[in-house]
């Protein structure tokens, strides 16, 4: 995972709702970018099985993802404590809708 930083809760709390939404959207964009980098790691692994470093790189990326999502649990808990989780959840739901549309678009293209 190239960027596994979570937005600082203290920074988020001090901002207006509009600025917090920008933080959340940037965070989601970073997650998407990280997924693309992870996809590259997978493809490098598949395409060069004879190169031992690729196997280790793949394993390291998986460990980074697991570590990141463990940190994410604490981060979400802090959002709840600050009373900001519901607005974050709203942004998650908007992001889900956008991703579902992208998935539908890909699925339609794959059928043709």
SULPEVEN-V171658 format. One line per field, one symbol per residue. ss: DSSP state (H for helix, E for strand, L for the rest). phi: phi as a letter, one per 40 degrees, with the letter a starting at -180 (. if undefined). psi: psi as a letter, one per 30 degrees, with the letter a starting at -180 (. if undefined). A space follows every 50 residues. Layout:
BEGIN
ss = ???
phi = ???
psi = ???
END
This chain:
BEGIN
ss = LLLLLLLLHHHHHLLLHHHHHHHHHHHHHHHHHHHHHHHHHHHHHHHLLL LHHHHHHHHHHHHHHHHHHHHHHHHHHHHHHLLLHHHHHHHHHHHHHHHH HHHHHHHHHHHL
phi = .cbbccdcccccccccdcccccdcccccccccccccccdccccccccbcc bdcccccccccccccccdccccdcccccccccgbcccccdcccccdcccc cccccccccccc
psi = kejgkkkkeeeeeflleeeeeeeeeeeeeeeeeeeeeeeeeeeeeefhff jeeeeeeeeeeeeeeeeefeeeeeeeeeeeefgfeeeeeeeeeeeeeeee eeeeeeeeeff.
END
